[in-house]
């Protein structure tokens, strides 16, 4: 009976502590606005606006170790989908479209077995490379980074890539510091600014 009481007390403490973190956190400059509303029911509303772009994302949040905010979009989408093929010839080819099958401008970054990272900038639809990669990632013109994709087939030389251009939160971890949050940027690195609680 005592164990159940202690477990109940711990769970209630975690729930109450996370409730204290709920609220609206934002950052604003003349040309940039970013905010996240952490609701008490464990869902969030994220909004980002620049001169040219708007993002609005909904999902679920949870608190880990009293200082890590974990975000997951709802509905969840894959950031990167890759189909590997083996085709005749020695050329290594990537075809890249967004998740809705539209052609996009992008950067292709390949990682070789020597751990070198080679960048192919200003790419459109198709990239043909000479170096054999072991993994790669894509960066959109908006600066959104895909996860690194590790190539599965040793003989694969044709990669059909679908890249999600909308921001997706997938087990994304932001940091709580007092009454502020340090968010991750589109590049997957922590920002040099904070979202302040309103």
MDAnalysis code that builds the backbone (N, CA, C; Angstrom):
import MDAnalysis as mda
import numpy as np

u = mda.Universe.empty(594, n_residues=198, atom_resindex=np.repeat(np.arange(198), 3), trajectory=True)
u.add_TopologyAttr("name", ["N", "CA", "C"] * 198)
u.add_TopologyAttr("resid", np.arange(1, 199))
u.add_TopologyAttr("resname", ["UNK", "UNK", "UNK", "UNK", "UNK", "UNK", "UNK", "UNK", "UNK", "UNK", "UNK", "UNK", "UNK", "UNK", "UNK", "UNK", "UNK", "UNK", "UNK", "UNK", "UNK", "UNK", "UNK", "UNK", "UNK", "UNK", "UNK", "UNK", "UNK", "UNK", "UNK", "UNK", "UNK", "UNK", "UNK", "UNK", "UNK", "UNK", "UNK", "UNK", "UNK", "UNK", "UNK", "UNK", "UNK", "UNK", "UNK", "UNK", "UNK", "UNK", "UNK", "UNK", "UNK", "UNK", "UNK", "UNK", "UNK", "UNK", "UNK", "UNK", "UNK", "UNK", "UNK", "UNK", "UNK", "UNK", "UNK", "UNK", "UNK", "UNK", "UNK", "UNK", "UNK", "UNK", "UNK", "UNK", "UNK", "UNK", "UNK", "UNK", "UNK", "UNK", "UNK", "UNK", "UNK", "UNK", "UNK", "UNK", "UNK", "UNK", "UNK", "UNK", "UNK", "UNK", "UNK", "UNK", "UNK", "UNK", "UNK", "UNK", "UNK", "UNK", "UNK", "UNK", "UNK", "UNK", "UNK", "UNK", "UNK", "UNK", "UNK", "UNK", "UNK", "UNK", "UNK", "UNK", "UNK", "UNK", "UNK", "UNK", "UNK", "UNK", "UNK", "UNK", "UNK", "UNK", "UNK", "UNK", "UNK", "UNK", "UNK", "UNK", "UNK", "UNK", "UNK", "UNK", "UNK", "UNK", "UNK", "UNK", "UNK", "UNK", "UNK", "UNK", "UNK", "UNK", "UNK", "UNK", "UNK", "UNK", "UNK", "UNK", "UNK", "UNK", "UNK", "UNK", "UNK", "UNK", "UNK", "UNK", "UNK", "UNK", "UNK", "UNK", "UNK", "UNK", "UNK", "UNK", "UNK", "UNK", "UNK", "UNK", "UNK", "UNK", "UNK", "UNK", "UNK", "UNK", "UNK", "UNK", "UNK", "UNK", "UNK", "UNK", "UNK", "UNK", "UNK", "UNK", "UNK", "UNK", "UNK", "UNK", "UNK", "UNK", "UNK", "UNK", "UNK", "UNK"])
u.atoms.positions = np.array([
    [0.823, -1.196, 0.000],
    [0.000, 0.000, 0.000],
    [0.871, 1.266, 0.000],
    [1.951, 1.213, 0.780],
    [2.833, 2.377, 0.861],
    [3.509, 2.635, -0.489],
    [3.910, 1.553, -1.193],
    [4.538, 1.708, -2.514],
    [3.595, 2.403, -3.485],
    [2.325, 2.000, -3.478],
    [1.338, 2.607, -4.372],
    [1.182, 4.087, -4.058],
    [1.176, 4.431, -2.768],
    [1.042, 5.826, -2.380],
    [2.247, 6.637, -2.858],
    [3.444, 6.089, -2.681],
    [4.664, 6.792, -3.111],
    [4.659, 6.978, -4.621],
    [4.298, 5.930, -5.380],
    [4.232, 6.024, -6.836],
    [3.199, 7.069, -7.259],
    [2.033, 7.061, -6.610],
    [0.995, 8.044, -6.909],
    [1.503, 9.454, -6.628],
    [2.201, 9.650, -5.521],
    [2.735, 10.956, -5.153],
    [3.757, 11.438, -6.189],
    [4.629, 10.549, -6.629],
    [5.639, 10.912, -7.634],
    [4.966, 11.309, -8.938],
    [3.997, 10.509, -9.414],
    [3.305, 10.821, -10.664],
    [2.547, 12.139, -10.575],
    [1.894, 12.380, -9.454],
    [1.170, 13.648, -9.276],
    [2.130, 14.831, -9.247],
    [3.300, 14.652, -8.639],
    [4.306, 15.724, -8.591],
    [4.781, 16.069, -9.992],
    [5.030, 15.034, -10.801],
    [5.463, 15.258, -12.187],
    [4.368, 15.985, -12.955],
    [3.114, 15.535, -12.794],
    [1.995, 16.152, -13.499],
    [1.852, 17.622, -13.097],
    [1.896, 17.909, -11.803],
    [1.745, 19.282, -11.316],
    [2.898, 20.149, -11.799],
    [4.139, 19.604, -11.773],
    [5.296, 20.369, -12.221],
    [5.166, 20.714, -13.706],
    [4.725, 19.731, -14.501],
    [4.582, 19.995, -15.932],
    [3.470, 21.008, -16.185],
    [2.424, 20.996, -15.355],
    [1.361, 21.988, -15.491],
    [1.919, 23.397, -15.278],
    [2.901, 23.525, -14.371],
    [3.498, 24.832, -14.106],
    [4.290, 25.345, -15.300],
    [4.693, 24.479, -16.195],
    [5.447, 24.878, -17.387],
    [4.528, 25.276, -18.531],
    [3.227, 24.984, -18.405],
    [2.310, 25.340, -19.479],
    [2.221, 26.857, -19.595],
    [1.842, 27.333, -20.784],
    [1.735, 28.767, -21.029],
    [2.276, 29.107, -22.409],
    [2.288, 30.404, -22.705],
    [2.765, 30.882, -24.012],
    [4.179, 31.425, -23.853],
    [5.069, 30.984, -24.727],
    [6.462, 31.437, -24.763],
    [6.697, 32.021, -26.157],
    [7.337, 33.192, -26.242],
    [7.506, 33.806, -27.556],
    [8.793, 34.624, -27.652],
    [9.148, 34.909, -28.909],
    [10.298, 35.740, -29.248],
    [9.890, 36.584, -30.446],
    [10.225, 37.885, -30.409],
    [9.776, 38.772, -31.482],
    [10.846, 39.788, -31.836],
    [11.044, 39.977, -33.147],
    [11.857, 41.068, -33.681],
    [11.009, 41.712, -34.787],
    [11.461, 42.813, -35.400],
    [10.631, 43.434, -36.446],
    [10.289, 42.503, -37.617],
    [11.147, 41.521, -37.931],
    [10.893, 40.673, -39.097],
    [10.752, 39.185, -38.761],
    [10.652, 38.888, -37.475],
    [10.585, 37.478, -37.081],
    [9.737, 37.340, -35.820],
    [8.873, 36.307, -35.822],
    [8.072, 36.019, -34.647],
    [7.976, 34.505, -34.492],
    [8.189, 34.032, -33.268],
    [8.095, 32.605, -32.981],
    [7.438, 32.442, -31.616],
    [6.487, 31.525, -31.525],
    [5.857, 31.278, -30.230],
    [5.400, 29.831, -30.131],
    [5.290, 29.368, -28.899],
    [4.729, 28.049, -28.630],
    [3.813, 28.182, -27.419],
    [2.622, 27.627, -27.564],
    [1.645, 27.625, -26.485],
    [1.564, 26.196, -25.959],
    [2.085, 25.980, -24.756],
    [2.041, 24.664, -24.124],
    [0.760, 24.580, -23.300],
    [-0.174, 23.782, -23.773],
    [-1.467, 23.671, -23.104],
    [-1.412, 22.636, -21.993],
    [-2.271, 22.807, -20.997],
    [-2.257, 21.931, -19.818],
    [-2.625, 20.489, -20.142],
    [-3.313, 20.264, -21.272],
    [-3.697, 18.891, -21.632],
    [-2.581, 18.118, -22.335],
    [-1.373, 18.718, -22.409],
    [-0.231, 18.029, -23.015],
    [-0.104, 18.251, -24.512],
    [-0.922, 19.159, -25.082],
    [-0.794, 19.490, -26.505],
    [-0.131, 20.858, -26.636],
    [0.343, 21.174, -27.851],
    [0.942, 22.486, -28.084],
    [0.483, 23.046, -29.421],
    [0.619, 24.378, -29.527],
    [0.406, 25.094, -30.780],
    [1.668, 25.919, -31.018],
    [2.339, 25.659, -32.139],
    [3.574, 26.358, -32.478],
    [3.302, 27.267, -33.664],
    [3.882, 28.467, -33.626],
    [3.695, 29.417, -34.720],
    [5.009, 30.134, -34.975],
    [5.363, 30.242, -36.259],
    [6.572, 30.972, -36.650],
    [6.257, 31.774, -37.897],
    [6.670, 33.038, -37.902],
    [6.433, 33.898, -39.055],
    [7.692, 34.686, -39.371],
    [8.089, 34.651, -40.646],
    [9.192, 35.470, -41.137],
    [8.605, 36.399, -42.201],
    [9.460, 37.152, -42.879],
    [8.981, 38.033, -43.948],
    [8.251, 37.255, -45.037],
    [8.700, 36.019, -45.297],
    [8.169, 35.275, -46.434],
    [7.431, 33.990, -46.071],
    [7.618, 33.489, -44.868],
    [7.084, 32.172, -44.518],
    [6.265, 32.202, -43.236],
    [5.319, 31.251, -43.165],
    [4.549, 31.035, -41.941],
    [4.513, 29.543, -41.660],
    [4.697, 29.169, -40.409],
    [4.557, 27.780, -39.966],
    [3.560, 27.749, -38.829],
    [2.646, 26.796, -38.874],
    [1.745, 26.553, -37.759],
    [1.690, 25.050, -37.565],
    [2.101, 24.602, -36.391],
    [2.230, 23.172, -36.132],
    [1.535, 22.849, -34.815],
    [0.848, 21.731, -34.796],
    [0.175, 21.254, -33.594],
    [0.796, 19.922, -33.204],
    [0.716, 19.590, -31.929],
    [1.264, 18.310, -31.497],
    [1.134, 18.108, -30.001],
    [1.979, 17.215, -29.506],
    [1.984, 16.850, -28.089],
    [3.336, 17.189, -27.475],
    [3.298, 17.559, -26.187],
    [4.548, 17.869, -25.486],
    [4.604, 17.119, -24.172],
    [5.839, 16.913, -23.720],
    [6.063, 16.329, -22.403],
    [7.358, 16.896, -21.841],
    [7.515, 16.754, -20.558],
    [8.684, 17.282, -19.864],
    [9.552, 16.121, -19.391],
    [10.848, 16.202, -19.637],
    [11.792, 15.184, -19.156],
    [12.855, 15.854, -18.303],
    [13.184, 15.219, -17.207],
    [14.243, 15.689, -16.308],
    [14.067, 17.146, -15.884],
    [12.844, 17.600, -15.804],
    [12.500, 18.952, -15.354],
    [13.051, 20.064, -16.241],
    [13.797, 19.753, -17.294],
    [14.398, 20.828, -18.085],
    [14.377, 20.583, -19.595],
    [13.876, 19.444, -20.031],
    [13.836, 19.128, -21.463],
    [12.380, 19.081, -21.920],
    [12.059, 19.918, -22.904],
    [10.735, 19.933, -23.502],
    [10.780, 19.069, -24.756],
    [9.983, 18.008, -24.786],
    [9.978, 17.076, -25.919],
    [8.714, 17.329, -26.732],
    [8.891, 17.581, -28.048],
    [7.788, 17.917, -28.942],
    [7.624, 16.864, -30.035],
    [6.367, 16.500, -30.300],
    [6.027, 15.592, -31.395],
    [4.837, 16.163, -32.148],
    [4.992, 16.342, -33.467],
    [3.897, 16.851, -34.290],
    [2.741, 15.867, -34.325],
    [1.560, 16.406, -34.557],
    [0.381, 15.566, -34.724],
    [-0.500, 16.205, -35.792],
    [-0.721, 15.555, -36.949],
    [-0.282, 14.195, -37.275],
    [1.207, 14.166, -37.618],
    [1.817, 13.026, -37.372],
    [3.252, 12.870, -37.617],
    [3.500, 12.557, -39.089],
    [4.548, 13.166, -39.638],
    [4.952, 12.907, -41.022],
    [6.437, 12.561, -41.034],
    [6.854, 11.793, -42.030],
    [8.274, 11.469, -42.169],
    [9.009, 12.657, -42.763],
    [10.166, 12.978, -42.187],
    [10.966, 14.085, -42.700],
    [11.640, 13.740, -44.023],
    [11.995, 12.474, -44.177],
    [12.726, 12.043, -45.365],
    [12.335, 10.612, -45.701],
    [11.958, 10.383, -46.961],
    [11.650, 9.027, -47.428],
    [12.564, 8.736, -48.615],
    [13.210, 7.597, -48.577],
    [14.185, 7.248, -49.615],
    [13.898, 5.849, -50.132],
    [13.876, 5.705, -51.462],
    [13.812, 4.394, -52.099],
    [15.131, 4.193, -52.826],
    [15.806, 3.110, -52.500],
    [17.090, 2.797, -53.126],
    [16.883, 1.815, -54.279],
    [17.648, 2.025, -55.360],
    [17.568, 1.138, -56.525],
    [18.975, 0.850, -57.038],
    [19.076, -0.220, -57.798],
    [20.313, -0.529, -58.513],
    [19.997, -0.423, -59.996],
    [20.694, 0.469, -60.699],
    [20.475, 0.658, -62.136],
    [21.794, 0.456, -62.857],
    [21.699, 0.130, -64.128],
    [22.909, -0.087, -64.930],
    [23.714, 1.197, -65.009],
    [25.020, 1.043, -65.035],
    [25.906, 2.195, -65.131],
    [26.583, 2.491, -63.803],
    [27.591, 3.347, -63.868],
    [28.365, 3.674, -62.677],
    [27.939, 4.983, -62.038],
    [27.011, 5.695, -62.672],
    [26.576, 6.975, -62.131],
    [25.756, 6.766, -60.857],
    [25.970, 7.651, -59.910],
    [25.179, 7.656, -58.679],
    [24.238, 8.851, -58.781],
    [22.942, 8.572, -58.770],
    [21.947, 9.590, -59.066],
    [20.948, 9.732, -57.924],
    [20.628, 10.984, -57.610],
    [19.596, 11.318, -56.641],
    [18.514, 12.113, -57.361],
    [17.261, 11.713, -57.219],
    [16.151, 12.556, -57.659],
    [15.438, 13.018, -56.391],
    [15.190, 14.325, -56.297],
    [14.643, 14.891, -55.061],
    [13.384, 15.695, -55.384],
    [12.320, 15.360, -54.686],
    [11.059, 16.103, -54.752],
    [10.558, 16.302, -53.332],
    [9.608, 17.214, -53.172],
    [9.028, 17.355, -51.846],
    [7.981, 16.268, -51.637],
    [7.379, 16.228, -50.466],
    [6.459, 15.145, -50.127],
    [5.185, 15.167, -50.960],
    [4.922, 16.289, -51.636],
    [3.752, 16.384, -52.507],
    [4.131, 16.217, -53.973],
    [5.348, 15.737, -54.220],
    [5.852, 15.423, -55.567],
    [6.232, 16.646, -56.403],
    [6.393, 17.808, -55.761],
    [6.829, 18.994, -56.497],
    [8.355, 19.038, -56.544],
    [8.889, 19.537, -57.670],
    [10.331, 19.729, -57.788],
    [10.769, 20.874, -56.879],
    [11.942, 20.735, -56.296],
    [12.439, 21.768, -55.386],
    [13.913, 22.050, -55.642],
    [14.340, 23.245, -55.230],
    [15.763, 23.551, -55.154],
    [16.259, 23.039, -53.810],
    [17.462, 22.515, -53.770],
    [17.960, 21.925, -52.533],
    [19.484, 21.853, -52.567],
    [20.037, 21.545, -51.412],
    [21.457, 21.204, -51.297],
    [21.538, 19.733, -50.924],
    [22.428, 19.009, -51.559],
    [22.676, 17.612, -51.233],
    [24.037, 17.526, -50.556],
    [24.063, 16.956, -49.360],
    [25.314, 16.781, -48.623],
    [25.541, 15.288, -48.463],
    [26.625, 14.800, -49.065],
    [26.928, 13.373, -48.961],
    [28.126, 13.158, -48.050],
    [28.083, 12.036, -47.343],
    [29.182, 11.657, -46.455],
    [29.817, 10.414, -47.036],
    [31.123, 10.472, -47.263],
    [31.841, 9.357, -47.878],
    [32.380, 8.415, -46.802],
    [32.921, 7.271, -47.244],
    [33.485, 6.320, -46.274],
    [34.761, 6.862, -45.619],
    [35.302, 7.952, -46.139],
    [36.447, 8.612, -45.503],
    [35.996, 9.671, -44.504],
    [34.668, 9.722, -44.253],
    [34.045, 10.677, -43.323],
    [34.107, 12.116, -43.820],
    [34.360, 12.305, -45.120],
    [34.298, 13.637, -45.721],
    [32.839, 13.965, -46.015],
    [32.476, 15.230, -45.878],
    [31.142, 15.675, -46.274],
    [31.287, 16.597, -47.472],
    [30.657, 16.210, -48.582],
    [30.727, 16.978, -49.821],
    [29.373, 17.617, -50.073],
    [29.382, 18.922, -50.390],
    [28.138, 19.659, -50.599],
    [27.915, 19.934, -52.078],
    [26.716, 19.623, -52.541],
    [26.269, 19.947, -53.895],
    [25.169, 20.995, -53.740],
    [25.508, 22.238, -54.038],
    [24.578, 23.347, -53.800],
    [23.785, 23.664, -55.066],
    [22.693, 24.392, -54.889],
    [21.843, 24.834, -56.007],
    [21.438, 23.685, -56.919],
    [20.965, 22.621, -56.323],
    [20.516, 21.451, -57.084],
    [19.020, 21.577, -57.378],
    [18.608, 20.958, -58.480],
    [17.196, 20.967, -58.866],
    [16.846, 19.634, -59.503],
    [15.908, 18.961, -58.953],
    [15.342, 17.684, -59.416],
    [16.323, 16.522, -59.348],
    [17.477, 16.647, -60.004],
    [18.375, 15.501, -60.102],
    [19.809, 15.915, -59.809],
    [20.511, 15.065, -59.061],
    [21.938, 15.272, -58.797],
    [22.683, 14.001, -59.195],
    [23.726, 14.163, -59.988],
    [24.578, 13.037, -60.386],
    [25.952, 13.280, -59.774],
    [26.437, 12.291, -59.008],
    [27.711, 12.459, -58.309],
    [28.661, 11.320, -58.675],
    [29.931, 11.530, -58.406],
    [30.940, 10.509, -58.709],
    [31.338, 9.720, -57.472],
    [31.385, 10.402, -56.333],
    [31.833, 9.768, -55.098],
    [30.744, 8.852, -54.550],
    [31.154, 7.696, -54.040],
    [30.173, 6.769, -53.462],
    [29.900, 7.166, -52.017],
    [28.641, 7.524, -51.704],
    [28.318, 7.949, -50.338],
    [27.947, 6.764, -49.444],
    [28.126, 6.957, -48.139],
    [27.600, 5.984, -47.178],
    [26.348, 6.535, -46.504],
    [26.190, 7.879, -46.562],
    [24.990, 8.518, -46.041],
    [24.869, 9.904, -46.671],
    [23.712, 10.538, -46.458],
    [23.497, 11.871, -47.014],
    [22.378, 12.572, -46.246],
    [22.270, 13.881, -46.454],
    [21.131, 14.651, -45.961],
    [20.852, 15.781, -46.940],
    [19.645, 16.344, -46.826],
    [19.159, 17.388, -47.723],
    [18.918, 18.654, -46.905],
    [19.195, 19.821, -47.506],
    [18.841, 21.104, -46.919],
    [17.991, 21.855, -47.935],
    [16.824, 22.328, -47.495],
    [15.944, 23.078, -48.391],
    [16.424, 24.514, -48.509],
    [15.859, 25.248, -49.464],
    [16.228, 26.662, -49.625],
    [15.808, 27.481, -48.412],
    [14.811, 26.980, -47.639],
    [14.394, 27.675, -46.415],
    [15.351, 27.403, -45.255],
    [16.285, 26.474, -45.440],
    [17.242, 26.145, -44.387],
    [16.855, 24.950, -43.542],
    [15.792, 24.242, -43.929],
    [15.339, 23.074, -43.188],
    [16.232, 21.879, -43.504],
    [16.770, 21.250, -42.464],
    [17.671, 20.104, -42.615],
    [16.892, 18.807, -42.456],
    [17.162, 17.846, -43.326],
    [16.598, 16.514, -43.135],
    [17.480, 15.754, -42.150],
    [16.981, 14.656, -41.601],
    [17.888, 13.801, -40.835],
    [18.912, 13.166, -41.781],
    [19.997, 12.679, -41.230],
    [20.996, 11.968, -42.043],
    [20.440, 10.594, -42.374],
    [20.488, 10.241, -43.651],
    [20.007, 8.938, -44.110],
    [21.215, 8.042, -44.379],
    [21.257, 6.908, -43.711],
    [22.344, 5.948, -43.919],
    [21.924, 4.981, -45.026],
    [22.752, 4.880, -46.061],
    [22.429, 4.045, -47.222],
    [22.494, 2.575, -46.837],
    [21.442, 1.839, -47.206],
    [21.316, 0.440, -46.802],
    [21.996, -0.513, -47.772],
    [21.804, -0.316, -49.067],
    [22.350, -1.240, -50.070],
    [23.763, -0.875, -50.488],
    [24.660, -1.826, -50.444],
    [26.053, -1.542, -50.817],
    [26.191, -1.260, -52.311],
    [25.261, -1.761, -53.119],
    [25.331, -1.534, -54.564],
    [24.311, -0.513, -55.068],
    [23.560, 0.102, -54.173],
    [22.557, 1.094, -54.591],
    [23.242, 2.260, -55.281],
    [22.689, 2.670, -56.430],
    [23.268, 3.807, -57.147],
    [22.201, 4.793, -57.637],
    [20.942, 4.536, -57.288],
    [19.865, 5.456, -57.655],
    [18.975, 5.642, -56.426],
    [18.755, 6.909, -56.049],
    [18.017, 7.220, -54.833],
    [16.857, 8.148, -55.162],
    [15.658, 7.657, -54.939],
    [14.446, 8.444, -55.133],
    [14.077, 9.026, -53.762],
    [14.218, 10.346, -53.626],
    [14.117, 11.003, -52.318],
    [12.887, 11.897, -52.270],
    [12.109, 11.750, -51.191],
    [10.991, 12.649, -50.903],
    [11.334, 13.389, -49.610],
    [11.306, 14.712, -49.681],
    [11.730, 15.567, -48.577],
    [10.542, 16.381, -48.082],
    [10.248, 16.299, -46.798],
    [9.137, 17.056, -46.204],
    [9.598, 18.480, -45.941],
    [9.000, 19.437, -46.665],
    [9.417, 20.833, -46.545],
    [8.717, 21.569, -45.409],
    [7.667, 20.986, -44.857],
    [7.045, 21.560, -43.670],
    [7.828, 21.078, -42.449],
    [7.979, 21.956, -41.491],
    [8.708, 21.559, -40.286],
    [7.944, 20.457, -39.557],
    [8.680, 19.456, -39.101],
    [8.108, 18.327, -38.374],
    [8.859, 18.193, -37.052],
    [8.112, 18.092, -35.958],
    [8.721, 17.815, -34.659],
    [8.621, 16.317, -34.416],
    [9.752, 15.676, -34.272],
    [9.789, 14.237, -34.031],
    [10.762, 13.979, -32.884],
    [10.208, 13.839, -31.682],
    [11.024, 13.670, -30.486],
    [12.061, 14.803, -30.377],
    [11.619, 16.014, -30.770],
    [12.516, 17.177, -30.760],
    [12.653, 17.695, -29.339],
    [13.875, 17.973, -28.927],
    [14.137, 18.332, -27.542],
    [14.633, 19.767, -27.423],
    [13.797, 20.604, -26.803],
    [14.152, 21.984, -26.501],
    [14.528, 22.070, -25.029],
    [15.182, 23.159, -24.635],
    [15.651, 23.296, -23.255],
    [14.861, 24.361, -22.496],
    [14.442, 24.012, -21.300],
    [13.874, 24.989, -20.379],
    [15.007, 25.615, -19.578],
    [15.029, 26.933, -19.497],
    [15.964, 27.657, -18.632],
    [15.146, 28.707, -17.891],
    [14.817, 28.436, -16.634],
    [13.967, 29.345, -15.864],
    [12.603, 29.475, -16.509],
    [12.202, 30.724, -16.813],
    [10.921, 30.992, -17.469],
    [11.085, 31.209, -18.965],
    [12.049, 30.530, -19.564],
    [12.276, 30.664, -21.001],
    [12.632, 29.302, -21.593],
    [12.548, 29.247, -22.910],
    [12.842, 28.015, -23.651],
    [13.867, 28.343, -24.724],
    [14.889, 27.505, -24.854],
    [15.833, 27.619, -25.967],
    [15.385, 26.613, -27.027],
    [14.863, 27.110, -28.173],
    [14.362, 26.190, -29.198],
    [15.471, 25.695, -30.122],
    [15.186, 24.613, -30.811],
    [16.053, 24.162, -31.898],
    [15.660, 24.909, -33.165],
    [16.661, 25.290, -33.950],
    [16.398, 25.947, -35.224],
    [16.134, 24.929, -36.320],
    [15.906, 25.423, -37.530],
    [15.661, 24.545, -38.674],
    [16.851, 23.642, -38.961],
    [18.046, 24.095, -38.569],
    [19.268, 23.322, -38.811],
    [19.529, 22.274, -37.740],
    [18.624, 22.155, -36.754],
    [18.785, 21.157, -35.705],
    [19.720, 21.583, -34.590],
    [20.151, 22.855, -34.594],
    [21.036, 23.368, -33.546],
    [20.264, 24.321, -32.651],
    [20.705, 24.439, -31.388],
    [20.019, 25.332, -30.468],
    [20.192, 26.780, -30.901],
    [19.109, 27.535, -30.810],
    [19.101, 28.938, -31.227],
    [19.882, 29.801, -30.247],
    [20.287, 30.979, -30.708],
    [21.007, 31.914, -29.832],
    [20.039, 32.912, -29.187],
    [18.752, 32.607, -29.201],
    [17.744, 33.417, -28.540],
    [16.826, 32.509, -27.732],
    [15.970, 33.114, -26.915],
    [15.056, 32.339, -26.065],
    [13.618, 32.772, -26.296],
    [12.715, 31.829, -26.158],
    [11.297, 32.142, -26.114],
    [10.964, 32.437, -24.648],
    [10.465, 33.644, -24.377],
    [10.211, 34.091, -23.008],
    [8.729, 33.875, -22.672],
    [8.484, 33.405, -21.469],
    [7.104, 33.173, -21.044],
    [6.360, 34.510, -20.915],
    [5.154, 34.536, -21.465],
    [4.348, 35.783, -21.414],
    [3.579, 35.859, -20.112],
])
